[in-house]
Amino acid sequence: MAVVSTPATLERALPAMDDAEVLRIRNDFPVLNQLVNGQPLVYLDSGATSQNPLSVIEAEQEFYEQRNAAVHRGAHHLAVEATEVFEDARQTVADFVGADYSEVIWTSNATEGLNLLSYAFSNAGMWAAQGRGDERLRELALNPGDEIVVTEMEHHANLIPWQELAFRTGAALRYIPVDDAGALRMDLAGDIIGPRTKVVAFTHASNVLGVINPVAELVGLARRAGALVVLDACQSAPHLALNIKELDVDFAVFSGHKMLAPTGIGVLYGKQELLDILPPFLTGGSMITTVTMERAEYLPAPQRFEAGTQRISQAVALAAAANYLTETGLDRIHYWESELGQRMVAGLEAIPGIRVLGPAAGQDRIGLAAFDVEGVHAHDVGQFLDSKGIAVRVGHHCAQPLHRRLGLTATTRASAYLYNTTDDVDQFLNAVAGVRAYFRA
């Protein structure tokens, strides 16, 4: 099940990316051409939010200038055109991750997608108890004695919704721990994922550690237990060539704002046969077949989960972002980011007083590095780097349990993308090398 290319195994039909090409790519991103504190911006915070190329900005603007109307609701010209581009966007994004058209549900972000799933599972239990909906709902309902399994490295968005689902249903929440280096204890996973497990939810790539988790092995354990698999692809969909069908997960989520698209748009993927029987989470207009004063009947997916006026322009822009990444080449982007990530980690490891989280230099990771500076708080590190025009992320990165496990409260994180150069990384490393001296640590 080889779905993730790595620098060691990548077959590159196209030429590798280099600094010259990246400098041309940067011209597509107007926000990068500015000064911060009197110095050229070095943007290394794409793990939080990526920047937007002109083609994405123009796609959203063109929708408002030429096609703005409500979708699925009108017979006039603008409404028809708006609906066409909206649903064309769904097909484009489905193709981007290897899904079918009707398996892509628009959400505001990945967090909403995970909450949607959590509440849909809750509703499955209520519907099944009342004899409502498909008979297979009983298989999806969680009850006391059932278990939900996550990992100790999860982003809060892939932890708290499952905590709340356990609270609502009486199920137990368990987790696969990490070792002192932050790697999943896969030697324990086979015992934790067992006959009572109903849901296994885990991140594809950690937003703190940069590690790429063994999807095939985790899916295999879940299948052996008869559990559903939920994949957080927020840090993989923008950077790796994914085929969601080959991954064989039941559900997956990712956010547009991490893959060159605007904020306010995300995707929930689900296998068609599961989406069509899951009860909806949000209810209202545009997702029903028949409504009486006593009850409602619901459309199949994806409309079943898309109540109300949708994120039309944002979906159009997300499709433009997917096209931009596809045209550049996801394998090429991953290879380049891996090179930047290795340069980052090797450089950080060479600086006295720096502790880098996640895989060491030479081991496979995505293009980000979170680190601790001995004697200097992460927020001070971030402000110092900002004074040099370098944008990074500071804090616990919505992963408090992971930081607590590794004995930290906060770290500084640098994350690269297709528009970063080796010079960006070198400027960052030179600045980090001066942090402890500046603060007299």
N, C-alpha and C positions, 0 to 999 in steps of 0.2 A: 504494500500500500504506500508506494513512494509518491508523496504529494508535496513534499517540501524540498526544494533544491538547496544544496549547501555549497559553500565555496569549494569544498573538496570534491564534489561530485557533479557540479553544474556543467551541463552541456550547453554552450552558448552558440546558437546559430548566428546571432548578430554580434557585432564587435562589442567588446566590453566598454562600459562607460569609463570616462576619464575626466580629469578636471576641466579640460577644454570643452567637452560636451556639457558638463554641469554648468559652466559659466554661460553657455548659450541657453540652457534650460532656465537659469535664474532670470533671464530677460522676460520670461513669461509671468513672473511673480513680482508685480509692482511694489508690494509692501517691503520687499527685501532691499530695495534701492533707496535706503534712507540712512541718516545718521542718528545714532543714539548716544547721548552724552558726548557729542562731538566726534564720534567714531563710527565707521561703517558697521551696520548691524550684522552680527553673527547670530543667526537664529538656530538654537539647539534645543527647542522645546516642542518639536513636532509630535512627541509621544503624548502630549496634552492636547494640542490643537495644531494642525498643519495649516500652511498658508494656501491661498487660492490662486491658480493660474488665470490668466485673462480669459481663456476659453470658458472656464466655469463661471466667472463673473459675468461674462457677456451672455451666456446661456440663460442665466436667471433674469438678467436685464431684458433680454429679447422676449422672454415669456411675458413679462409685465408690459412691454411696449406693444406687443403684437397679438397676444393670445389670452390675456387675463380673463378668466371666467371660471365659474364653478364646474367641476367635472361630474359626469354621470347624471346630470340633472336637467340639462337643457337640450332643445333641438335646434337652437340657433347656431350660426356659423362659429362664433367664438367658443361656445361651449363644446361643440364637436371637436374643434382643433385642440382646445385645452385637454379634453379627454384623451385624444390621440397621443399627444406628446407625453402626457402623464403615464399612460399605459405603455408607451414605447420605452419610457425610462425604466419601468419595471422589468421589461424584457432585457434591456441592456444590462441592468444590475444583476439579473438572474444569470445571464450569460457570463458575467464577470466572475461569478463564484461557482459556475457549473450547476446551477439549480434550474428547476422548471419555473416558468412564468408565474404560475399560481401558488408557488411556494415562497414567494417574496412578499412580506408584509411591511408596509411603511410604518415606522414609529418615529418618535422625536429623537431618540438616541438608543444606544444599547441598553441603558438603564431601564428605560420604559419597556423595551422588549423583554427583559428578564422579569420585570414586575408583571407584565402581561401574562407570561407563562405561569408565574407563581400563583396569580389569582385565577387563571384558567384551570389549574390543577385543583385549587380550592373549590371552584364551581363544579368541577367534574364530580367531586364527592357529593355535593349537594344534589346535583341533577340525578346521579345514580341512585341516591337514597330515595328520591321521589319517583323513580321509574321514568325519568324524563331523558330524552335524547337516545343516543345509540347504546346498545347493550355493552359495547366495548369500553364504555366510560368507566365501568367498575375496575377495569385493569389499570386505568390512569389515576383513579382516586387514591389518595393517601389516607391512612388510618393509623391509630395508635399501634405501635409495634413496627411500622414501616420505618425505613431509614432513607435519609438524603445524604449523599456524600459529596463534599467539596474538597478543596485543598487549602493548606495553610498559607499559600501565596496569593490567594484570590484578592482582586480588587473588591472593595466594599459592594459594588454593584452586583457582583456575583456571589455575595455572601449574605447580605442582609435580607434580600427577598426570600432566600431559602430559610433563614432563621425565622422569619415571620410566617412562612408556610408551615414550618414545623410547629410553631406556636398555635396556628389556627387549626391544624389537623391532629395534633397529638403525636405526629411522627418525631423521630429522633434525628438530630443533625450530627453527622460524624465528619471527620476530615482526615485526609492523608497528610501527615506532617512533612516538614522539610528537614534536611540535615543542617549541620553547622555552616555549610557552604551555600545553603539555599536550594539544593536539589531535592526533588520529590523523593521520599522514601518508598520507592517502588517495591522494595522487598517486603513492605508492610501492606501495600495496596491490595494484594490478593486476599488478605484477611479482613480488611476494612470494607471492601466491596463484597457483600455476601448475599445470601438468599433473601434477606429482608430489605435489601437496597431497591428502591423504586426509581431514584433519580441520581445520576452522577453528573455534576456540573464542574467544569474546570476551564482554566484559561489555556489557550493555545500557546501564547507567548507572554511571559510575565512583564508587566509594565515597570517593575522594579529591578528584577534580576536579569532581564534580557534573555533568559533561557527559553528554548523552544521545547515544549513538553512532548512526551511520547504518546501522541494521539492514538496510534494504532493499538498500543498495548493497553491503554486505559479503556478504549472502546471494546477491546476483546474481553477485558474483565467485566465490564458492564453487561455485555451480551451474555456472558456465562451466567450472570446473576439475573438476567431478564429485566434489566433496568434501562430506563431511558437516558440518553446522553445529551447534555446541553453544553455547547462550546462557546466560550467567550473568545471571539475572533477579532477583538478591537485592535490588538497589536500585531495581528497577522494579515488580515485582509488588505490593509494598505501597503504591505511590504512583501508578501509572498504570493506566488501563483497558487491559488487554492482551487481544488475541485471538491466541493462540499459533498458530492455524491460518493466520491472515492473515500472520503474521510469516514463516511457511514455514520455521521452523528444524526440524531433525531431533530435537534434544534441548534441554531447558531445565531449569534447577534454580532453586529458591528455598527460603528457610528460613522457618519459621513464626514464630520469635522476633523477626523484623524486621517482622512484619505483625500484631501484637497477640496472637499465639498464644503458648503456652508454649515453653520450650526443649525440645530433644529430638525435634522433628518437622520434617521437610522434605519436599520433593517433587522427584522426577525425572519430567519429562515426556519421552515418546518417541513417535515415530510408530509406530502399531501394527505395521506391516509390518516395522519394524526390531526392535522389542522381541521379537517372536515368534521371530526367528531368532538373536538374540544369546544367547550362552551366559550362564548365571548367574554371579554373583560369589560371594555367600554361598550355601552349600548346607546342607541339613538337612531339618527337618520342614516341612510345610505348603506345599511348593513342588514336590512330586513327583506323578507319576501311578503309577509302578511302581518298586519297588526290589527287587533281588535281591542276593545276596552279591557279585555281580560288577559290577553297574552300576545306574544309575538313569535314569529318563526324567522329564522336567520338564514342569510345567504351562505353558500360555501366560501371557503377561503379563496382569495385573500380578503375580499370585501367584508367577510364575517368579523374581521378584527379591525376594521377601519371606519369607525363611527364618526360622523360629522364631517365638516369641511377639512380636506386633507392638506398636506404640506406639498402643494403642487409645484411651485417654483423651485423649492428645495430639492424635490425628487428629480426634476429636470436637470438641475445643476449637479446632483450626485451622478446622474448618468453621464454628464459631460466629464466629470472627474474620472469615472471608470474608464471612459474612452481615452482620456489623456494617459492614464497609467498603462492601459493596454497597448497603446501606440508606442509608448516609451519602452515597454517590455518589463513585466514583473520579475522575470528571472534576472534581467540585467540590473534592475533596481535593487533586488535582494543582494546580488553579488557585490554591488558598489557599497551598499549600506553595511554589509558584513566587513568589507575592507575598512570602512570608516570606524566601525565598532571595534575591530581589532586594534586599529591605530590608537583609538581612545583608551582602551583598557591597558594596552601595553605601556602607553605614556603615563597613565595614572599610576600604574603599579610601580613605575620607576621613581615616583615622587615620594620622598620621605614623609611619613605621617598620614598617608592616604590609604584607606581601606576600601577596596572595590567590592561590591556585592555581585554575586552571580558567578558564571563561568570565568575562569582565568583566561588570560591571553592565549590564543591558539585553539581554544574550544569554541564550538559553534554557538553563536548568539545573534540576536537581531541588533540593529545599530544603535543601541543605547547603553548607557552606563550610569548606575547610581553609586554614589560613593560618600564616605564620611571623612571629614578632615579632622584629625586629632586636635582637640582643644579649641575648635572653632564651630559655632552653631551653623547649621545649614542655611538659615536665613541670612546670616552675615556673609557666608560664602556667596550666596546668590546676589546680594547687593554689591559686593565687591566686583563680581563678574559683570554685573550690569553697568558699573562705572566704566568698564572697558568695552561696552557695547555688545556684550555677550549675554544672550537670553537663555536661561536654563530654568528648570523647575526645582522648587525646594519644598520640603515638608515630608509627610508620610505617604504621599502619592495615593491616598485612599487605600492604603494597605497597612493599617495599624497592627493587626495581628502578626504579619510577616516581620515588620520592623521590631516588634516586641520580642519575637522569637530570636532575632539576630542581635538583640541587646541594644537597640537603637530607638530613638524617638523620631528622628528625622534624617533625611539624606538630601544630597544635591544630585539631580539627575540631568544628564545631557543626552539628548536624543536627536539623531540625524535623520535626514530624508534625502530624496533624490536631488534636492537643490543645494546640498552642502558639499563643500570641497575639502580636500585634505588641508588646505590652508586654514579653513574654519576650525578644523580639529586642532591644528598646531597652535593657532591663536588661543584657543580654549586651554590647551595644556600649558602654554607659557603663562597664562593668567593664573591658573590653579597653582602652579609652582610658586607663585608669589604670595599666596593667601596667608600661610602661617607666619611668614616674616612680617607681613603687613599688620597682622593682629598680635604679633609678638607671642605666638603660641609656642 
